[in-house]
Amino acid sequence: MTIPVALTIAGSDPSGGAGIQADLKTFHQRGVYGTSVLTLVTVQNTQRVRAVEILSPNLVAAQLEAVLEDIPPAAAKTGALGNRDIVCLIAEHARTFGFPLVVDPVMISKHGQSLMSDQAREALMDLLLPRAFLITPNLHEAEALAHMPVRDTEAMKEAAIRIASLGVQAVLIKGGHLETDSIDVLYWKGQFVEYRSGRIHTAHTHGTGCTFSSCITAEL
């Protein structure tokens, strides 16, 4: 029996809760064999990020080509990509992908901190999203991509339509930062689906976006 393969293209989190480490753990939990392409190395834990070292585009490309040559995935996801050069590199390779690509934009942290330069953000919007099957922005990222405030479900729906116009097939806006219960909004093929759940009051939220997008990738 062949085990399905999923690929993650993302950064490293030494604390194990986010990034490549979280993605691979999630793939394994869903019965999927995980492969990975490292884009950057962080010095972080659940409390703070102390340093980030972005790998060279050539090294990222070599990793990706090695994986695709030998263990082609049935689905892939991106996480933190680091800079414009790497975004452009992944977008160029994605032109030949025969499998769905999930983009977790990792543009703005859950606290509203910018994690991507303006140039990289423009490349993501112009080049990578038209190659993607699904994008999974949080509310802050949805605001940046749609150029509008996103504070409730109606605004989430309007933002999803705007983001879809960039060329991505499906948009899933995460509602974890809503002040009400958590509501995620999916926009796909002109239809909306809302996923509602009660809010869990916990401090253990490091890497939830990575885990969510990698779970979707494994299921695809």
C-alpha positions, 0 to 999 in steps of 0.5 A, a space after each residue: 500500500 502506497 502512503 500518500 506524500 505531502 510537502 511543506 515549504 516553510 521555516 524551522 521552529 526549534 521549539 517544535 510548535 510551528 513551521 516545518 516541525 509542526 507541519 511534519 508532525 501534523 502530516 504524520 498524525 493524518 497518515 501522510 508521509 511528509 517531505 520538507 523544503 527549508 526556507 529559513 531558520 528561526 531562533 524562537 520559542 512559544 514566547 518570542 522570535 529572537 533571530 531569523 536567518 533566510 537561506 539562499 534561493 539557490 539552496 531552497 531551489 535545490 531542496 525543492 528539485 531534489 524532493 520533486 525528482 524523487 518523492 513527488 507529493 500529492 499536495 503541498 503547502 507553503 509557510 514562511 518564505 522569508 523574502 521576495 526572491 524565495 516567493 518568486 522562486 516558489 511561484 515559478 516552480 508552482 507553474 509546473 505543479 500537478 498537485 494542489 498548493 495551499 498557501 499559509 501566507 505568514 505575512 502578519 503575526 497573530 499580534 499584528 507584527 509584520 513578518 514579510 516585506 512589502 516587496 515579498 507581499 506584492 510577489 505573493 499576491 501577483 505571482 504565487 496566489 494565482 498558482 495556489 489552490 487555497 490560501 489560509 490568511 488570519 484576520 490581519 493578513 486578510 485585511 492586508 490582502 483585501 485592503 479593507 478592515 476585517 472584523 466580522 463575518 460579513 467583512 470576512 466574506 467581502 475580503 474573501 471575494 476580493 482575495 479570490 480575485 487575485 487568482 487563488 481558487 479558494 480562500 479560507 479566512 481564519 476567525 480566531 481573532 474575532 471577539 465572538 466565537 471562532 468562525 472560519 469562512 471558506 469561499 470556494 466556487 462562488 459559495 460560502 461555508 462557515 465553520 463555527 466552534 466555541 472559543 477555547 481559552 488556552 495559552 497553547 496557541 503557538 503554531 495553530 496556523 501552521 498546524 491548520 494549513 498542514 492538516 488541510 494539505 494532508 487531507 487534500 
